[in-house]
Amino acid sequence: MATSEYQVTGMTCGHCEMSVRGEVSRLPGVEQVDVSAATGRLVVRGAAVPDEAAILAAVDEAGYEAARVS
């Protein structure tokens, strides 16, 4: 399973996590989304590396900014 990791700015609570998780999990090829407001980390897993531009757009749609870490 391919993994990509992002740093998300602006998340402060569980509702923030749910918003990001909801938007990212709708993307094609995404199988698992782990997000933490405490660390600002978003980890996305799928059979292939999920499209970075689509992930960044989904995070933006949720109201936050992200940058790829790995």
C-alpha positions as CSV (number, residue, x, y, z in Angstrom):
1,M,0.0,0.0,0.0
2,A,1.4,3.4,-1.0
3,T,1.5,6.1,1.6
4,S,1.8,9.9,1.5
5,E,2.0,12.3,4.4
6,Y,1.1,15.9,4.7
7,Q,1.4,18.7,7.3
8,V,-2.0,20.5,7.7
9,T,-2.2,23.9,9.2
10,G,-5.2,25.3,11.1
11,M,-6.7,22.2,12.6
12,T,-7.6,22.5,16.3
13,C,-10.2,19.9,17.1
14,G,-12.0,16.7,16.3
15,H,-14.4,18.5,14.0
16,C,-11.4,19.8,12.0
17,E,-10.2,16.2,11.7
18,M,-13.6,15.0,10.5
19,S,-13.8,17.7,7.8
20,V,-10.4,16.8,6.4
21,R,-11.0,13.1,6.6
22,G,-14.3,13.4,4.9
23,E,-13.0,15.4,2.0
24,V,-9.9,13.3,1.4
25,S,-11.6,9.9,1.8
26,R,-13.9,10.7,-1.1
27,L,-11.0,10.8,-3.5
28,P,-10.5,7.9,-6.0
29,G,-7.9,5.4,-4.9
30,V,-7.8,6.5,-1.2
31,E,-8.3,3.5,1.1
32,Q,-7.3,4.9,4.5
33,V,-7.0,8.4,6.0
34,D,-5.4,9.1,9.3
35,V,-5.5,12.7,10.5
36,S,-4.5,14.3,13.8
37,A,-5.3,17.9,14.9
38,A,-2.8,17.5,17.7
39,T,0.2,16.9,15.4
40,G,-1.2,18.5,12.2
41,R,-0.5,15.3,10.3
42,L,-2.5,13.7,7.5
43,V,-1.5,10.3,6.3
44,V,-3.2,9.0,3.1
45,R,-2.9,5.4,2.0
46,G,-4.1,3.6,-1.2
47,A,-3.1,0.9,-3.6
48,A,-1.2,3.5,-5.6
49,V,0.2,6.8,-4.4
50,P,-2.9,9.1,-4.3
51,D,-2.8,12.2,-6.5
52,E,-1.1,15.0,-4.5
53,A,-2.9,17.8,-6.2
54,A,-6.3,16.2,-5.5
55,I,-5.4,15.7,-1.8
56,L,-4.2,19.3,-1.5
57,A,-7.5,20.5,-3.2
58,A,-9.6,18.3,-0.8
59,V,-7.8,19.7,2.2
60,D,-8.4,23.2,0.9
61,E,-12.1,22.4,0.3
62,A,-12.2,21.4,4.0
63,G,-10.9,24.9,4.9
64,Y,-7.2,24.1,5.6
65,E,-3.8,24.3,4.0
66,A,-1.5,21.3,3.5
67,A,2.0,20.6,2.4
68,R,3.5,17.2,1.5
69,V,6.0,15.8,4.0
70,S,6.8,12.5,2.4
